[in-house]
Amino acid sequence: EEIVKLVPETIARKNMLFPVAREGNTQKVAMGDPANIFSIDDLRITTNLEIIPLLADEEKIFSYIDKYYSNNPNRFKKNDDIKKQDYIKAHQCGFLYGGCEN
């Protein structure tokens, strides 16, 4: 939940990206075009974090944006039993090219 809140929905949709994980001052982001320096700079300025772009399937990025942003008001519940690491791993396994990172 915290990871998604770092990236505004408008930026996620405009730049076709989705936050995957945050480690310290670094934000990993799934992108359809990880070579798009304009999108990376836009996100870096918005979040004030260093951005690590990761190649991901565009259709899956859009499905995650739809699932976790404003189109689904129940996307996070207070009693949600999904732990942060499970959330991150689901994203890494679910739509990043190359599969799960162990």
N, C-alpha and C positions, 0 to 999 in steps of 0.2 A: 504494500500500500504506500509506504513512504517513498519508494523508488518511483512509482507512477506519479506521485504528487510533484516530484521535482521537474517533470517535463510537462508544460502546458499542452492540452489537447490540440490546440491550434497549431503548435509547432510540430507535434507528432504527426498530424495529418498532412500538413503542408510539406514536410520533409520526409514523409514515409519512414518513420523511425519509431522504435519502442524501447524504453529503458529496460535493461536486463539485470544489472547489478551495480552496486556502488561499493567501492572499497576506498575509504579515506577520502582523498580529494579527486578520485577518479570515478567516472561514470561509464560503464559499458552500455553500448546502445546497438540494438539490432537495426540494420538499415538495408533497404533495397539497393542503395548505391553508396557503399562505404567510402568511395573515392570523392564524394561530393563535399568539397571543402567548405562551400558556402553553408550547407546544412550543419556541418560540424561546428563551424564558427558561430552560427546562430545559436546553437544549443550551448556552446561553451560560454557565450556571453550571457545567455539567459540563466544558466545554472551556476555560473562561476566555478565550474569544475573542469578538469581535464577530461576529454572525451576519447574513448577507445571504440571506434566503429567496428561492428561485426557484420559480415554478410549474412543476410537472411532472406527468406522467401517473401516477396511483396504481399501475396495474398494472405499469408499467415500474419504478417505485421498488421494489415488492415483488420483482420479478425480479432487480434488482441486489442487493438485500439478500440474497436467497437465494443468489445467485452469489458474492458477496464476503465473506459472514460465515460462521458456523460450519457451515452445512449443506454447505459445500464445502471440505474440508480441504486441497485442492490449489489453492485460489484464487490463491495467489501462489507462484511458484517462484523459487529463487535465480537461475536462468539465464533468467528471463523477459526477453524482448527488447523488451517494451513500455516505452517511455520515459514519464516522468512527464507530459510535455506531451501525448503521444498518449493517455494514460489520461484526462487531464482533457478533452481535445477529444472523445474517444469518449463521455464522459458528457454533454457539452454538446450534441453532435449527436444522441446516441442517444435521449434522453428528455426533454429540456427543451423546453417549448413555445416556438416561435419559431425552432427550428432552431439551426444552428451560429452561434457568435459568432466573427467574424473579427477 
